[in-house]
């Protein structure tokens, strides 16, 4: 019965059309690019943030956000034994919450102390600092559970901070990561994920690539831009209904 429906992806648009929506506009999710952004802090400031919030000095990978059954974040934890064989001292940090937390903790308990750490939710500005310090952000969608069309905003948060993304699983995010050279997209497979994690941990810092990732988000997926696009849909309908 809606005059118009705003869908966040092609997959969602297809589904709402199946449910009877007549007019569907696709406006993707966006991220706050004022908070999640590339900054150029001094080494002293970086060390201060690290000391205050426990951000490691050495190379680490970051999973930031909800870890539930449909995301399947366990794949990255399960890959860590093989990662540690090639990158001794590598660390994987989970920052958030979710139904996968007990499983992740069990996996962490089988590994050397500190190889996997589970930390609670933090404010967005602190999460952004964690992203900027990470060698890469890891994001996943477990295939076959009805969420293959999902586009996790974790991807956008990382890229807005200039951080490369390792994406495991199906969906439109994989196409963007690969097509726009924003990191690496792999199948939802422990070995494939582990190999990508090793490559990210061993890669040199690339400030030019970090700025390019931020610019892509600001150009296509900032919450300011997507918010304007959604507002335009509403305003067009209002102008039709209320001349």
Beta strands, then each sheet from edge to edge (+ up, - down):
strand 1: 5-7
strand 2: 24-26
strand 3: 60-66
strand 4: 91-97
strand 5: 116-119
strand 6: 136-141
strand 7: 165-169
strand 8: 183-186
sheet 1: 1+ 2+
sheet 2: 5+ 4+ 3+ 6+ 7+ 8+
end
